[in-house]
Amino acid sequence: MSEQRAGYVALLGRPNVGKSTLLNCLIEQKISITAPKPQTTRHVILGIHTLPDTQIVYVDTPGLHRNTPHAINHHMNRAASSVLAYVDVVVFVLEALRWNEEDRAVLKHLSNFQGPVILAINKVDKLAEKSRLLPFIEMLSGQIQCQEYIPLSALQGDNIAVLEQRIAALLPVSEFLFPPDQLTTASQRFLAAEAIREKLTRHLSQELPYSLTVEIETFAEQGPVLHIGAVIWVQRPGQKRIVIGEKGAMLKAIGREARQDLEQLLQRRIFLETWVKVRDGWIDDESALRHFGYAD
């Protein structure tokens, strides 16, 4: 009988490199929201993948960024950096053929991490010329000290098994940290709020998604149906009108899509109600951030 291994693995990188898509691919279940906009992930989210003799606890993190104009940005940077104190392995996620100042800033955060680092070069499916990848890896090898460089596509699932094999080999010998059938430590209330925020991020253009958050006010079972009441908080009355849309069309579409996702995730019928309210300047209000769950 082989030894059991278990440990925590941080997915770290700048915004919009595909960390959340990678997490969902690794655990074969969508628990982390995704959208083609930076800073979609705002919280540390744990995804648990249990293999016959290994349990990998993936830690999805907000994208580390240099510009932190608001208190919420400071929270996200602190949240992402804090995981380095307890994880066993770091997967540094980059976008293929892109290496910029934000990536270098992430590398600085890793300077004090003593454990092994794997470089995951994501989005290789978008490369028209795969021959450009080797010179890119050679360039990175002169700047980053890591165990291995693994090109992959989180969207297509390419090379994901290789990444997981390398991670498993680096974890410490340990009993499993969670029950084998557990997928995440996130509560159903949290997953509900995130499902709604994902639809808001995907439907709304420009900067509006960064000015809103979702709070679950009611979460109660009534027979076979789970009733969820959610408040979408924005900063200005004009933003409220945009979220609601003409004759409520935008809000209805967001609620319908979020409900469908939640029914699939939670495997039960959902009755979802949403409201939009204004709280001026909440993204710079530490008290409001704590109330909405952005606590250190």
PyMOL commands that set and color helices and strands:
alter all, ss='L'
color gray80, all
select helices_A, chain A and resi 19-27+71-85+101-112+124-126+130-141+160-170+188-203+208-211+237-244+246-266+282-284+286-291
alter helices_A, ss='H'
color red, helices_A
select strands_A, chain A and resi 5-12+45-50+54-60+89-95+117-122+148-151+213-222+225-234+269-278
alter strands_A, ss='S'
color yellow, strands_A
deselect
rebuild
show_as cartoon
